[in-house]
Amino acid sequence: MEDTFLKLVTNPLKFSFFLLAKLPAAFFSGVKIVSVSGDTCSVTVPYKWFSKNPFKSTYFACLAMAAEMSTGILAMKHTYKRSPAVSMLVTGLEAQYFKKAVGITTFTCNGGTAIYDAVQQAVETGQGTSVRAESVGKNEAGELVAVFYITWSFKVKNNKE
């Protein structure tokens, strides 16, 4: 299943349709997956008309979308067509900003193993679990722009959901 999921999200046309249908704000903001493999995912967000703020930088919500997606793709990878089905939900968000985002910002999450472990624990115990995933955003020069911490909750779905 993991290979099928990776083929879907790394296909630019299919992923664009997914964003347009399910996450239109991310589509119009220009959020894109740069890479996803193993326990790492990188997502970019540009500074452009739809993602800018009045202070001539990328709007914090657009940065949060890219950061959340870098963690969320890894979470989706481990819950995609899983049996039993596992639901996922963001239950927390923390952010620290270090530099003005004025170009392409790339958010990278290296927490795929911890996310997998949380999903696996939910499946094995039948209890809800959570994981706090870190996403680090850097500009094109490699300078730290922001760090986001996204807390994901996982729970095995019952047949009535």
PyMOL commands that set and color helices and strands:
alter all, ss='L'
color gray80, all
select helices_A, chain A and resi 2-10+12-22+24-29+49-51+60-79+112-125
alter helices_A, ss='H'
color red, helices_A
select strands_A, chain A and resi 32-37+40-45+86-97+105-109+129-138+144-156
alter strands_A, ss='S'
color yellow, strands_A
deselect
rebuild
show_as cartoon
